[in-house]
């Protein structure tokens, strides 16, 4: 058996046994109304028995790979415990499976983030970042945008992946606004994760995510369209300078940029209670920074009261075909969601739209952030192994 086949088997063991059952729920149209019902969205911890078994099986498979690989290409485990892989790792099976569940796609995505390139350089080093970008790039849709609660926003042109070693996924909910499009909301814990271009260590706590995946007929596999990451910085890394990053604008035409601005204006009108036309898909997923999210496991619809004022700025639009992603910073006052008042602070939004069969753009994913611009005052820095 060739070492390529053994490496593929090792990854197959991890991806297959690392998955857990998902819950799929249909969303409900949100509406404004009185007497709101308080809902605190909670994600119960999923059993990690399968994941532990998968880790053990994966360790055995890794030994088999190491025994059969030539010495020059054997994986090396650098200080810090991250796994390394040969260059050009095989595609996770879920990405090639058009029938893959949202749960399987999320696990496949995080497994890619956890792969180290064929280098002894850690992912948060100048040598490691370009190699990790090369691993991830084939799985990014041209419309890709990511917004992090730590303040960074990226497009497919300049995305710097979070450097992670381990992860745990729980509470996965999936909707399908169209064939070949999945909106997935879940919670994730990534102990030891860092943001290379900021030199920040992220919280180990379980935090929420909101992803949109699309089946790419051009590439023959699933790709990531948008990511809302609600994890926040926990500390600065004392002994590592941030990796330089060259910000590159999205490849957006003037026409699409204007379309993005018009959709933001439309959403502003909805938030102010001035737009009565339904603009949301029945498959809409919503995630707020305080942990609330819809649809929730109790099936309770979102209740909200219009804002008094709404200002949007710094709008970035990216589009590929029938999917459009727009991000911006909003200053809102007077908004109440499920009886909670939201302060008048500037914070990002990430909205993903799908054009339906009638040519109308429908909102399928909405992420609302409260963003720390810098590491919170009072946090100590930590030393991370190189």
PEHU-V422522 format. One record per run of one state. SS is the DSSP state (h for helix, s for strand, l for the rest). FROM is the first residue (numbers start at 1). LEN is the number of residues. If there is no record, write none. Layout:
SS_FROM_LEN + SS_FROM_LEN
//
This chain:
l_1_2 + h_3_15 + l_18_5 + s_23_2 + l_25_6 + s_31_2 + l_33_16 + h_49_20 + l_69_2 + h_71_3 + l_74_10 + s_84_1 + l_85_8 + h_93_4 + l_97_5 + h_102_13 + l_115_1 + s_116_1 + l_117_9 + h_126_12 + l_138_2 + s_140_9 + l_149_4 + s_153_3 + l_156_7 + s_163_1 + l_164_4 + s_168_11 + l_179_2 + s_181_9 + l_190_4 + s_194_2 + l_196_4 + s_200_3 + l_203_4 + s_207_10 + l_217_4 + s_221_9 + l_230_3 + s_233_5 + l_238_16 + h_254_18 + l_272_8 + s_280_9 + l_289_4 + s_293_2 + l_295_8 + s_303_3 + l_306_3 + s_309_12 + l_321_2 + s_323_11 + l_334_2 + s_336_2 + l_338_2 + s_340_2 + l_342_4 + s_346_10 + l_356_5 + s_361_8 + l_369_13 + s_382_1 + l_383_4
//
